[in-house]
Amino acid sequence: MKKLASYQYLLRKENISIFIIWLVCISGLIGIWLGHGKWFLPKTIFNQLLGVVLLIWNFPLKNGWKSLAIWTSVYLIGIAAEIIGVNTGILFGNYSYGNNLGPKIVGVPPLIGFNWIVLTFLTATIAKRFIRYKWAAIICGALLMVGLDFFIEPIAPIFDFWSWNEGFAPLKNFVHWFLVSLLMQVIVVKDLPEKNYSLPIHHFTSQVLFFIFFYAIYQF
């Protein structure tokens, strides 16, 4: 019976999802590091969509249509911010998207909206797990998003995700990233899982380690 219980535990969808997340992360990290970026990087779109699918599989909509409206609003806010940013330079600075995040509409890959959803869910869930007070958790979640972006920005042009006209991300990028992230954290705070799950921590940590690894390689 103990062996059966252990086998069932290992097959729980959360554990399967954690395994997939780390498999993809480590495979991509090693593959790009060994010089196979031309094969791995164009498949970023599938990696991002896989992350969305795994979250939907593990965390069905908590409150039905209300939850759908909440997460759709996060997608739309993210896309709107990116469209304004790319086409005016007002929000984040002067930048443009490359080819490895998929097709673009009005200069913005629709995929990037899903990235906002995933990052908001992961950081909000992690912050809620470790911080008791609502507003402290909201602020912490937004800071986690900006912290990850700090390591992504120097790598993004190298991976042909996006590039800056100035050659680097300006300060206002991080300031406005924080403000947009904060708005999203406020919107989703009441629609997060009540139980503590391991998947968000593993998913977010895999992204942090991936970009810190290449940040260290290319910056030093």
Backbone torsions as a table, in degrees:
resi	resn	phi	psi	omega
1	MET	NA	-38.7	179.8
2	LYS	-64.0	-40.0	178.6
3	LYS	-65.0	-39.2	178.6
4	LEU	-64.8	-44.0	179.7
5	ALA	-62.9	-40.9	179.0
6	SER	-64.4	-41.0	179.4
7	TYR	-63.8	-43.0	179.3
8	GLN	-64.2	-37.6	178.9
9	TYR	-63.4	-44.4	-179.0
10	LEU	-64.4	-27.7	-178.5
11	LEU	-90.2	-0.8	176.3
12	ARG	-55.5	141.2	-173.8
13	LYS	-60.5	-29.9	177.9
14	GLU	-64.6	-42.5	179.4
15	ASN	-68.1	-37.6	175.7
16	ILE	-62.4	-42.5	-179.0
17	SER	-65.6	-40.9	178.0
18	ILE	-62.3	-42.7	178.2
19	PHE	-60.3	-45.1	-179.4
20	ILE	-63.4	-43.8	179.9
21	ILE	-57.0	-49.2	-178.0
22	TRP	-71.3	-34.0	177.2
23	LEU	-61.6	-47.2	179.8
24	VAL	-65.4	-43.7	-178.7
25	CYS	-61.0	-52.3	-176.5
26	ILE	-67.8	-38.2	177.9
27	SER	-62.0	-46.5	179.4
28	GLY	-64.7	-43.0	-179.5
29	LEU	-59.8	-50.5	-178.4
30	ILE	-67.2	-43.1	-178.4
31	GLY	-61.6	-45.6	179.5
32	ILE	-67.5	-41.7	180.0
33	TRP	-60.8	-35.8	-178.9
34	LEU	-83.4	3.6	173.9
35	GLY	98.0	16.2	-179.0
36	HIS	-105.7	30.9	-178.0
37	GLY	-60.1	-32.5	-179.2
38	LYS	-64.0	-23.1	177.2
39	TRP	-89.7	-42.7	-174.1
40	PHE	-77.6	-45.2	-170.4
41	LEU	-63.8	-39.0	176.6
42	PRO	-63.3	-15.3	179.7
43	LYS	-92.4	11.0	177.7
44	THR	-57.0	-36.2	-179.2
45	ILE	-59.8	-39.1	179.4
46	PHE	-71.6	-35.2	176.9
47	ASN	-63.0	-44.2	179.6
48	GLN	-65.0	-43.3	179.2
49	LEU	-66.3	-34.5	176.2
50	LEU	-61.0	-41.5	178.0
51	GLY	-60.6	-40.7	178.2
52	VAL	-64.3	-46.5	-178.9
53	VAL	-60.7	-42.3	-179.2
54	LEU	-65.7	-37.1	177.8
55	LEU	-67.7	-42.1	178.9
56	ILE	-63.4	-40.3	180.0
57	TRP	-63.5	-40.8	-176.7
58	ASN	-86.9	-28.0	-175.2
59	PHE	-130.2	78.3	176.2
60	PRO	-57.2	155.7	-177.5
61	LEU	-53.4	124.7	-173.1
62	LYS	-67.4	-42.2	-174.7
63	ASN	-125.4	38.5	174.9
64	GLY	58.5	-128.3	-176.0
65	TRP	-63.2	-32.5	177.9
66	LYS	-63.0	-43.9	177.8
67	SER	-63.8	-41.3	178.9
68	LEU	-60.1	-41.3	179.4
69	ALA	-65.2	-39.9	-179.6
70	ILE	-62.9	-49.1	-176.4
71	TRP	-75.8	-27.3	173.1
72	THR	-66.3	-38.2	178.7
73	SER	-64.8	-36.2	176.2
74	VAL	-63.0	-43.7	177.9
75	TYR	-59.5	-48.4	-176.0
76	LEU	-67.0	-39.1	177.1
77	ILE	-63.3	-43.6	178.8
78	GLY	-61.6	-46.0	179.5
79	ILE	-64.5	-43.2	-180.0
80	ALA	-61.9	-43.2	179.1
81	ALA	-61.8	-40.8	-179.3
82	GLU	-68.9	-40.3	178.9
83	ILE	-62.9	-44.8	177.4
84	ILE	-63.0	-43.3	-178.2
85	GLY	-63.0	-48.7	-176.8
86	VAL	-66.9	-40.1	-171.3
87	ASN	-92.6	-12.5	179.7
88	THR	-126.5	-27.0	-176.1
89	GLY	78.4	2.1	-174.8
90	ILE	-69.2	-45.6	-172.7
91	LEU	-78.4	-59.7	-170.5
92	PHE	-107.5	-13.1	-174.4
93	GLY	117.1	-172.9	-176.9
94	ASN	-93.1	108.6	-178.3
95	TYR	-147.2	166.9	177.2
96	SER	-146.7	150.6	-178.5
97	TYR	-83.1	146.8	176.6
98	GLY	-90.9	-150.8	-172.8
99	ASN	-104.6	-11.4	-171.7
100	ASN	-89.7	7.3	173.4
101	LEU	-111.2	15.2	174.5
102	GLY	93.3	-177.3	-178.8
103	PRO	-58.8	155.2	-176.8
104	LYS	-119.9	145.6	171.9
105	ILE	-123.1	123.4	-175.3
106	VAL	54.2	36.6	176.3
107	GLY	83.3	1.4	-175.6
108	VAL	-125.3	128.9	175.3
109	PRO	-70.1	126.8	176.5
110	PRO	-54.5	-26.4	178.9
111	LEU	-57.2	-31.3	-173.7
112	ILE	-64.6	-26.7	176.5
113	GLY	-64.9	-37.3	176.5
114	PHE	-68.0	-32.7	177.3
115	ASN	-63.9	-39.4	176.2
116	TRP	-62.7	-41.3	178.9
117	ILE	-61.9	-50.1	-176.9
118	VAL	-61.8	-48.3	-178.9
119	LEU	-63.8	-39.4	178.6
120	THR	-64.2	-45.0	179.6
121	PHE	-62.7	-47.3	-177.2
122	LEU	-62.1	-51.1	-175.8
123	THR	-69.2	-38.7	179.1
124	ALA	-65.3	-40.9	-179.9
125	THR	-67.0	-42.1	178.4
126	ILE	-64.3	-46.2	-179.0
127	ALA	-62.5	-41.7	179.1
128	LYS	-62.7	-35.7	-177.4
129	ARG	-65.7	-36.6	-172.3
130	PHE	-106.6	-12.3	-177.0
131	ILE	-121.7	126.8	-172.9
132	ARG	-77.3	-38.1	-171.7
133	TYR	-87.2	131.3	-171.8
134	LYS	-52.6	-55.3	-174.1
135	TRP	-71.1	-31.6	175.2
136	ALA	-65.5	-39.4	178.2
137	ALA	-66.3	-40.9	179.3
138	ILE	-60.8	-47.1	180.0
139	ILE	-65.4	-41.8	179.0
140	CYS	-62.7	-41.8	178.0
141	GLY	-59.1	-44.2	178.7
142	ALA	-64.8	-39.0	178.7
143	LEU	-66.5	-35.4	176.3
144	LEU	-62.8	-39.8	178.8
145	MET	-64.7	-43.5	179.3
146	VAL	-67.8	-38.3	178.7
147	GLY	-59.7	-42.6	176.9
148	LEU	-65.4	-41.9	-179.6
149	ASP	-60.5	-33.1	179.4
150	PHE	-57.0	-38.6	-179.0
151	PHE	-85.7	-23.1	179.3
152	ILE	-74.7	-40.5	-170.9
153	GLU	-54.6	-46.3	-179.6
154	PRO	-68.2	-22.7	-176.8
155	ILE	-89.4	-28.5	-174.6
156	ALA	-53.1	-46.4	179.1
157	PRO	-65.3	-35.7	-180.0
158	ILE	-65.0	-36.8	-179.6
159	PHE	-90.0	4.5	-179.2
160	ASP	57.7	41.1	172.2
161	PHE	-85.1	-55.6	173.1
162	TRP	-157.8	166.6	179.9
163	SER	-143.4	154.7	-177.5
164	TRP	-103.7	139.8	177.8
165	ASN	-60.8	-34.6	-179.0
166	GLU	-80.1	-11.6	-177.9
167	GLY	93.5	-6.1	178.7
168	PHE	-156.9	161.0	-180.0
169	ALA	-76.7	125.2	178.9
170	PRO	-73.6	165.2	-179.0
171	LEU	-57.7	-38.9	-176.2
172	LYS	-65.8	-21.4	174.4
173	ASN	-58.6	-46.9	-177.0
174	PHE	-72.7	-36.2	177.9
175	VAL	-63.7	-47.9	-178.3
176	HIS	-74.5	-30.5	172.6
177	TRP	-59.5	-42.5	179.4
178	PHE	-63.8	-43.7	-177.6
179	LEU	-66.5	-43.7	177.4
180	VAL	-64.9	-42.3	178.2
181	SER	-62.1	-40.4	-180.0
182	LEU	-62.0	-43.7	177.6
183	LEU	-59.3	-43.8	-179.6
184	MET	-66.1	-39.2	178.5
185	GLN	-62.2	-39.4	178.6
186	VAL	-64.4	-41.3	-177.2
187	ILE	-64.8	-38.9	-171.7
188	VAL	-95.8	-5.7	-169.3
189	VAL	-56.4	-31.7	-178.8
190	LYS	-93.0	4.6	-177.2
191	ASP	-120.8	32.9	-178.7
192	LEU	-103.0	157.1	178.7
193	PRO	-59.2	144.5	179.4
194	GLU	-82.2	-32.3	-179.4
195	LYS	-85.9	160.2	177.0
196	ASN	-87.7	121.0	-180.0
197	TYR	-115.8	151.5	-177.8
198	SER	-86.9	-26.4	-174.4
199	LEU	-55.3	-47.8	-179.4
200	PRO	-57.2	-39.7	179.7
201	ILE	-66.0	-45.2	179.1
202	HIS	-63.1	-43.4	-178.2
203	HIS	-63.3	-48.3	-178.8
204	PHE	-66.7	-43.6	-180.0
205	THR	-61.3	-38.3	179.2
206	SER	-62.1	-38.8	178.9
207	GLN	-69.7	-41.8	178.7
208	VAL	-60.1	-49.0	-178.4
209	LEU	-64.8	-38.5	178.8
210	PHE	-58.8	-51.4	-175.5
211	PHE	-76.7	-32.2	174.9
212	ILE	-64.1	-39.3	178.5
213	PHE	-57.3	-50.5	-178.3
214	PHE	-75.8	-28.3	173.9
215	TYR	-59.6	-46.7	-179.5
216	ALA	-63.6	-39.6	-178.4
217	ILE	-67.0	-47.6	-172.7
218	TYR	-85.7	-22.5	-178.7
219	GLN	-91.8	-22.3	-177.4
220	PHE	-122.4	NA	NA
